[in-house]
Amino acid sequence: MADYDLIIIGSGPAGRSAGIQAGKLRRKVLVVDRRDQLGGVSVHTGTIPSKTLCETVLNLSGWRERSFYGRSYRVKDDIDAEDLRMRLHKTLDYEVDVLEHQFNRNHVDTLHGAAKFVSATEIEVATDAGDVQTLTADKFLIATGTKTYRPDNVPFNGRSILDSDEFLAMGQIPRSLVVVGAGVIGVEYATMFSALDVRVTLIEPRETFLDFIDKALIGDFTHQILENGVDLRLGAAIDKIEDANGHVEVTLENGRHVRAEMLLFAAGRMGATDKLNVQAAGLEVDHRGRLSVDRKSYQTNVPHIYAAGDVIGHPSLASTSLQQGRVAACHALDTPTLKESPWFPYGIYSVPEISTCGMSEEELQERGINYEVGVARFRETSRGHIMGLEHGMLKMLVSLKTRRLLGVQIVGEGATELIHIAQAVLNLKGTVDYFVENTFNYPTLAEAYKIAGLDAFNRMPIPREFKAPPPAE
């Protein structure tokens, strides 16, 4: 008999939800994690730290109140790195404590150490104590997440040239910062440090960024971050990065130079599979170290081995990883479960926030779907005036044929919270009429849904059932 019904490698969102689900099914389950604390990248260097850091920046800088009290307004005049770390550590300690309690309550075994496959049914775990344990299981789930991409031509030094994991441990807040890579991580850190009045240059070799987001939304977002002081350099490939006597010198291929006290390299991540010896289990990874799976069951090409979370690539969100881990555990343990909803929200915790659900305008055009657009500006809402919001918008896409909601894109304060209204309507196949005929709390930013709904509704043909009957003869 195998030692366990299910062994999970990694305790991030996917491993966490899979372990708890298996425990609730009263199966014998083990979660192995190479760190001395549970939580994975999400808790220690990724999702939770970056979002905690952003909230700390917005609070201490007084960012949300500056439209009322001026750009010089701050809650705390001298903000240093220790101010940022204090709240961060409290949050992380709480997250780890909650996770440990959840595992204990559901009788999930845990083991700290580096795991690797020795065959398709066995793993070896080199523990922190220095011994090696060999363990077997009927099923395995790989949920190791990702690690930072560190190219050889970038002279990382852990002090002035950092990757996104090292960035959280900075000794002091720089007066100027270069961020290389305008992906989600780069954009989040660039905009939050700009809110601290750090002079930020965001460099992206491609001519565009965040291409999976609706272009109109990116246009509005770009306008806002430029206005907030971010120097955005698109189409700027890097020739050389140098650590030059107390500052970082970046030479671009177009001949221009950028100088700053610190550089954050955030151009991509790799699947954390290089130490798993996956070949011994009959698995293969792509050039980014990621595993391929059946997206309905999360099985790899080896049927009893599953993978979930960032290690399988797109969409690489903590929220979707939680769901993938639960579904994978149910399938591995032969337990029926509800299928995943077709639409899930994207959230980018930048300043301002971006969140989307459903299709973008570009996707609708590619598919040849006839649609109408409704737009609401946060400044049009009473709540927006109360909060002092000068920017922010909600864009709604509606089918002309069926009147169904096709997509919603939001940029601005509270975008990642507001998007869930759109998610519910999308997954329930609701129409624009829902937003027109329903009442929203007043004053709230959610009123933007009604404003955008009416904007689209008033542009669309009047439905037959709404038309007045002809006069009686």
N, C-alpha and C positions, 0 to 999 in steps of 0.2 A: 504493500500500500504506500501511496505517496505521503509525504509529510504534511502537505496542505492541499486543499481543494483548489485554492487560487493564491498565487504569489504575485504581488504587485511591486514593480520596481519604480520607485518615485512616489513622493507624497505631495505633489502639487495638486491643483484642482482636479485633474483627471484621476490620479491615484487616490486622492482623498475621498471623492464621491464613490469610486469603485469599492474601496475598502469598507466604507460605511454601509453601502448597499449589500455587499457580501455578508457583512456582519448581521444585518437585519434579516437576511435569509438563513441565518444560523449555520453558515458554512465556516469551515476552518480556513482562515485567511491570514496572510502575512504581508506587511508592507515593509519593504527594504528601502532605506534612504541613505545616501552617502554622507549627508550632513549630520552634525551632532544634534540638530534640531529639526523637527518635522516642518513641512510647509512648502518645500521646494523653492524654485526660482520665484514663483508668484508671491510668496510671503517674504522672502529674504532679499531679493534684488530686483524684482519686476513689478508686478501689478500693484500690490499693496504699498511698497515703499514709494513708488513714483506718485501714486495718487495721494498718499499721506503728505508727501513733500509739497505737492501742488496746493493742497488745502492749507498747509502751514504758511506757504508763501502768500496766498491770497488773504489770509487772516492777518498775519503780522505786517504785511505791506499796506493794509488798508485799501487794497486794489478796488474792491467793490464800492467803496465810498468816495473815490476820487472825483467822480463826476459832480458830486455835491460840494466837496471841500477843497478841490484843486489837486493837481498832480503831485504837489509836495507833501500831501497828507500821508502820514504813516501811523499805524498803531504803536509800533516800536521803532524808535529812531535808528538805533544801531543793531541791525540784524546780522548775526554771525552764524557760522556753520553749526555751532553747538545748539543754537536755537532750533535749527532744522532737525538736528539729530535727536533732541530730547523727545519731541512728539513722535518721531519715527520709531524710536526704541520702545516707547510705551505701547504703541499700536502693534508692533511686531510681537512683543511679549504676550500681549492679549491674544493675538491670532494663534500663536503656538499653543497657548494654554487651552484655548477652545478646541483646537484640533486634537490635542492629547486627550482631553475629556471625552470627545466624541468617539475616538478609537477605543478608549477604555470602556465606555458605556456599551459599545456594540461588540466587545470582546474581539477586537482586532489586534493581533500580535504585531509588534514592530521590532525592527532590527536595524541598527545604525552600522553602515559599512558599505564598501564598494562591491557591487554585484557584477558577475559576468557569467555567461552561459558556458557550460562545458559539454552540454549536449542539448537536444531538443526538450529534454525532461528534467535537466539538472542545472542548478546554478551554484557557483561558489561565491561566498560573501567574505571578503577580508574585513573583519571588524576593527573598530577603533582600539580594541584591546590587543590586537596583533595576531589573533588566531584566525583561521580560515574554516568556515562552516560550509558543508555541502548539503544542499536542500533540494528536495524534489516536490513536484506539484502536478496535478492533473491539467491545470490551465495556468497560463501566465499572462500578465498584462504589463506591457512596457509603457511607462508614463514618465519618462525621464526629462521631458521638456527640451529646452534649447540652451545653448551657451553662446557667448559673444563671439563674433567673427573678428579675428585679429590677424590681418594680413602682415606679411613679413616686412613690407616697406613702410610700415608705420612704427616709429620708435617709441612704443609705450614705455613709460617709466614709473607709472603709479603715482606721479606727483603733478605734472603739468600736462601730460598726454595720457588720457585715460579712456578705458572702455566704459560701457554703461553700468557694469557691475562695480567697478572701482569708483565711479563717480559719486556714489552715495557716501563714501568714506572720505571725501575731500577734507583737507585740514582747515581751509578757509574759503569764503566765498570770493571768487575772482572779481576784479573790476571789469574785465573783458573776457569774452568766451567765444571760441569758434566751435560750432557743432557741425560735424561732417555726417551727412545723411539725413535727408528730409523725409524719412519714414515716420511711423507713429512715435517711436521712442525719441528720435531726434527732434521732432516737432514739439512733443510734450515738454522736454527739457529746455529747448530753446525759448519757448514762449513763457514758461514759468520763471526762468531766470531774467528774462526781459522785464517781467512784472516786478522784479527786485531792483530794477534800474541798472542791471548789468548790461554793458554794451555787447550785444550778441550778433554774431554773423553766422547765418545758417547756409551751408554750402551743399548743393546737390548737383552731381554730375549730369543728371538728365534734365531735359528742358521742362519737365512737369514733375509734380509730386502728388502723393496720395491719389493715384489715378483711379482707385476704386470708388472714390467719392464723386458725387455729382459736380460737374464743372462750374455751374452757377454758384454752388455752395463754396467751392474752393476759391472762386473769384472774390466772394464776400469775405471769406476768412483771410485771404492774402491781403486785402485792403486793410483789414483790422490789425493784423500783426505788423504790417509796415508802418501803420499809424502809431502803433505801440512801441516802435523803435527797433524792430528786428530788421537787420540788413540781410535780405534774402538773395542769394546768388544761385540762380538756376542755370543749367548748362555750363557749370564751372567744374570741369574735371581737374583733379589735383595732380600736380607733377611731383611735388616733394613736400614733406613735413619735417621740420627741424626744431630741435630743442636748442635755443640760442640764448644762453646766459640770462635766465630769468624770464624769458618769454618764448612763445611758440611762433615760428615763422612758417607760413603756408604759402607755397608758390603754386599758382594755378597754371594750367597749360596755355591759357591765353596771355600769359606774361604778367598778370596782376599778382600782387602780394597782399596777404592778410596777416596781421600781427595781433596776438592776444596773450593774456596771462595764462590761459588754460585752453586745452582742446579736448573735446569729447568726440570720440569716434563711435558713431552709432549707425554704421552702414551694414546692417544685416546680422542675422544670427544663424547658428548651425544646430542641427539636431544633436542632442547629447547622447550619441550612441557609440562613440569611438572606443570606449573602454568596456563595452558590453560583450564583445566577442560574439556578435550576432551571427557570424558565419557558422559558428559551431552548432547553432540551432537551425541552420538552413535558411536564414534570413539574409536579405540584401538591402542596402541603403542607397539613396541617390547621392549626387555630388554634394548635397548640403547635409548629408547625414540623416535624412528623414526616411521613415518607413512608409510603404504603401499599404493601404487597407481597403477592405470592402466598407464603404461609407454607411452601410445599413447595419452591419454587425460589428465593425471595427476589427474583424479578423485579418491577420496577415496571410501570406501565402502558405504559412504553416498553420493549419486550422485551429490547433489548441493554443496558439500564441496570438494575443491581441495587442493592439497599440492604440493609444488615445492621447489627445492633448496636442501641444505644440510640436511634438516629435513627429506627427503625421502631416504637418504643414497647415496650409490655409484651413480655417480662418485665423488660427492661432490667437484665440481669445480665451481668457479665464472662464468666461460665462459658458462658452460652447464646450470647453474642456470638461467642466463639471457635468454637463449633460452627456458628453461622449463616454466618460468614465462609468456613469451609472448604466447606460445602455449596454456597454461592453461587458460589465459585470453580470448583468441579467442574462445576456446571450450566452456568456461563458458557462453560467451555472444553470442553463436550460430553464430559465424562468421567463414567462411572457411579460412584456412591458409595453407601455404606450409608445408609439412611434414618435420621433422628434417632429416638432412643428416646422413647417417649411420656411418660415421667416424668423430670423433672429436679428437683434439690433447690434450695430457696430457702435462702439463708444471710444472717442479719442479725448483724453482728459488734458487737453491743451488749454491755453488762455487766449481766446475763448474756446469753450468746449465744442466738439462736433459729434453728432450722432445721426445715424441713418438706419432705416429699415425698409426693405423692399427694393424695388428697381430704381435706378437713376434715369434721368431724361435720356442719356446717351444709350442706355440699354433698350429703352422703349423704341428709340429711333432705329436701332439695329434690328429689332424684331418686327418692325413695321406696324407697331400698335398705335392706333389713333388715340390721342390723349389730350387732356386739358390741364392747365397749371393754375394753382391757387397759391398766393404768397401772402404772408403776414409778417410785419415788422414788429419786433418787441416794443418799440417806442409807440406803436399804435395802441398798446394795451395800457390800462390804468395801472396795473401792477408794474409794468415796465417803467412808468413815470415815478411811481413810489420808490422803486429800487434805483432809480437814476440811470437806467440803461439807455445808452445812446445808440447801441448796435444790437444785432441779433435778428435772425429771421427764421421763419418756418416755411418750407416749400412743400407743397402737396401735389401729387400726380394722380390723375383720375382717368379711368377709361371712358371714352366717349360712347362706346358701344354698350357697356354693361353698367356704367356709373360706379364700378368698383374702385376702391382705393388701390393704387398700384405701388406707391412708394411715398415716403416722407423723409425729408432731409432737414436737419436743424443745426444752426450754428448760433452759439450764444450761451448766456447764463442758464444753467440747469438743463442743457440739451440732453444729457445722458439719462436724466430722470423723465423728461417729457416724452421721450421716444416710445415709451412703453404703451402709451395710448394708441399710437400708430400700430405697434406690433399686435395688440389685441384685435384691432379692427381688421388688419391684414389677414391674420390667421383665422378669423371668423368670417372672412370673405364679405366684409361690410362695404357699404357704398358711401359716397360723399354725402348722401342724405342724412346719415347718422350725425355728422357734425353740424348740419344745418338745423335739424329738428330737436337736438338735445341741448340741455342747459349745462353750462360749466360754471363752477364757482367764480364769483366776482368779488374782488379783483384777483386774478391769477394769471400766470404766464400761459396756462393751458388754454386760455381764451383764444390764443393765437390759432388753435385748431379751428375754432368757429369762424374766425376772420378769414383764414385761408380757405376753409370750406365754402363760405359764402362767395369769396372771390372766384373760385372755380365754378361754383353753382351758377352764378350770374352770367358766366361766359358760355355755358352749355345750353343746348336746345332744351326747351321745357318738356318734361316727360308727358306722355299722352294722358296719364292719370291725373296730372296737375291742371290740364287745360279745362277751362270752363265749358260746360255743355252748350250746344247751340241753343238759341232762344226757341221756345215753343211756338209753333205756328198757330 
